[in-house]
Amino acid sequence: MAREAETLTVPGPDGEREIRISSPGRVLWPVPGITKLDLARYMADVGEAFIRANGDRPVSLERFPEGIEGEVFFSKNPPRGMPEWMRGVTVTYPSARSHPQVVLDEPAAAVWAVQMNTVVFHPWPSRAENTDNPDQLRIDLDPQPGTDFDDAVPAALELRSILAEAGLEGYIKTSGNRGIHLFAPIRPEHEFQDVRHAVIAAAREVERRMPEKVTTAWWKEERGRRVFVDFNQANRDRTMAGAYSPRALPDAPVSCPISWEELEQVHPGDFTIATIPERLRTVGDPWADMYARPGSIDVLLGWWERDLANGLGELPFPPDYPKMPGEPPRVQPSRARRKD
């Protein structure tokens, strides 16, 4: 007996494609009762905006074969059975190891990824033709325990001003949880390490201006009730949920681009798989023109050099990274004090 399946017809740049969705009734989000077929239809519905934001980039696929409450794994290699009309691109990781990752070029590719049980899409900040040089500067505002989305809003507004002082135009989206992701389009002229240093320079500047509200402290014990500017999200092979990507959280939230005018009025819970298609039809895509005016990180790199001259050095890297030049010891401060 044939397995239950549905076929979706998805428009694309070269005509329509038919994507088979197996186990369409499998419930992915138990609370709202959203199924695999619901998710596939969502991706087809928002496909144009989704591909505009996440297409032509290496993408890691966060896959949930039994729904968001079950097992999860990341696919960095293209999944087996990838259609011939899709492609991959070879990327290099911090370990210097290289292998291909999926590139999404049309909505049908995102729907096929849903067929492979993808729930969350994690695009790189660089394009497929130049994976070593990001064309996005990304800043992750992460509210710490005791703080929330509303605490990240003033930090985002201040960062917008800081980026403007550096000649960059900021765009924002909800993280899909409590945080805010701030992006700036940049010319792909610098490698990841330089872009990371530009992010650190901006992060230190907002920390100086809002020391009671914002922190760059890598160690959680030093952050307090502040919003953490997660500079390590700017590293090679560090990604965040893409624009219009669902999140594996109970109410099926979506990481949603918003305008600066909306920032102080919205709540992350407003944006879900159920609400985003209508929002795109009525409000439009706030990121539609993001790449019209890419900027340079040279001013931020000048601030980085200024801070180095003033005694502010490199900051810690993630624990799975190789030891990096100039990096401070990877020892939790309280443990370091106990050893002294």
PyMOL commands that set and color helices and strands:
alter all, ss='L'
color gray80, all
select helices_A, chain A and resi 36-45+47-54+107-115+149-165+192-209+220-222+231-234+268-270+276-282+290-292+298-309+333-339
alter helices_A, ss='H'
color red, helices_A
select strands_A, chain A and resi 5-10+17-22+27-29+34-35+58-63+73-75+87-92+98-103+118-123+136-143+171-174+180-185+214-215+227-230+257-258
alter strands_A, ss='S'
color yellow, strands_A
deselect
rebuild
show_as cartoon
